[in-house]
Amino acid sequence: MAKPKSNHVLVGKVFTSKNQLYRVQDVQGSVVYASKMIDDKTCQRGRPRKFEIAEALTLLGMSLSAMEAETVKAAQAKVKPKPEEIVEETEVLAPATKVVPPTEEEIEAKRKSLANLLAMFPDSTTTSDW
């Protein structure tokens, strides 16, 4: 199963290093993991290359303070106000049908059916297999 995608502001940014395009896949501490780009949309499979965060920021043309400002801006955009709880009043409906106890005839028919079913099996006194 794939790892959940990091929500860092650098994830998804594209930069060039040594005439090769890279896309940032993950940021862990001061290490940036970036994969080589095959074309405009897809990255090369396999292990991503490690860059120091300072090196990645210079390749992206960003400063540390600009990245921090972008992080704060992204965090504020993700905070959503809690919606007010809507309470609707509903009527309690009575059950559609009432449970009717079985009649004596129905009970007797079930007993006969069960007795016929049990009669098909041999008693426990027989020693032969069936």
N, C-alpha and C positions, 0 to 999 in steps of 0.2 A: 504494500500500500504506500502511496506517495506521502511524503512529509507535508504537513500543512504549510502553506505559503506564509512567509514572514510578512509582517505589515510595516516594515521599515520604509522610510521615504525614499531610500535609494533603490529599492527593489523595482526592477523593470527599466531602470535607466540604462541607456546605451552609451558606450564610450569606445574610443579607439586607442589601442596600445600596440606599438610596433607594427603598424599597418594592418591590424586585425581588429574587427569589431567584436565587442564583448557586451553581454547583457548581464546586469547584476541579478543574481538569483537569490542570494541570502546575505545577511549581515549578522555576524556573531561577534560581539565585543568590538575589537579593533580590526577584525579580519572581514574582508569583503570577498564573497565567492561569486565569480562571474564565469559564464559559459561563452564559448566562441559562437558567433552567429554564422549560420550557413547561408541564409538569405535574409530578407527583410523581416520575416516573422518567426523563423525557427532557429533554435539553438542546437549545437552539436550535443549528442548524448554522451554520457560518461561523466567523469569527475571534473567539476569546475576548477578553474584556476583561482589561486588565492592571491589577493592583493591587500596591502595594508590600507587602512581607511584613508590615511593622509594621501597616499599615492592615487587612490581611486578618486578622491575629491579633486585633486589637481588635474587628473585626466578628464573629469567631468566639467572642470572649469568652475567649481563651487568652492566656497570657503566654509570653514567649520561653522562660523556664525550663521551663514546662509542656510546650511543644513539644519541647524538647531531651530531657526525661525520657521523653516518649512515643516519640521516635526511638530512644533507647537500649533501651527496652522492646521495641519492634518488632524491633530488630536482634538482641536476645537470643532472641526467639521464632523468628526465621528460621534461627538457627544450629542445625543438627541434628547429632547425633553420627554419626560414620561407622559404618556397620554393619560388624560383624566379617565378614571374608571366610570364606565357607563353601566348603570344598574337599571335594568328593565323590569317592570313589574309584570309578572305572568300569572295567569289564573291556574289553579291546581285543578286539573281535569279528573273527573271520576273515571274509573276503569270502564272500558267500552263494553265488556261482557262480564257477567257474573259467573263464578265457578259454580256449576250445578253438580251436586253429588250424584254418583251413579245410582241407577235404580236397581231393585232386587233382580230383575231379569238380566240386566247387563252384568251384574256380579256373577250370577249363575252361569251365564254364557262363557265368561272368562274362566271360571272354574272347570267347566266341561272341556274347554279348549286346552287348558293346561293338563288336565287328566289324560286327554287323548295323546298329547305330546309325550307325556311320561310313560304311557303304555307302550310306545314304540321301542323303548330301551329295555334290555333284559334286567331282571332283578339282580341284586348283589349276591344272591345265593348261588348263581350259576358260576361254575369254575371255568367254563370254556371261553375262549376268545371269540369275538364276533367280527 
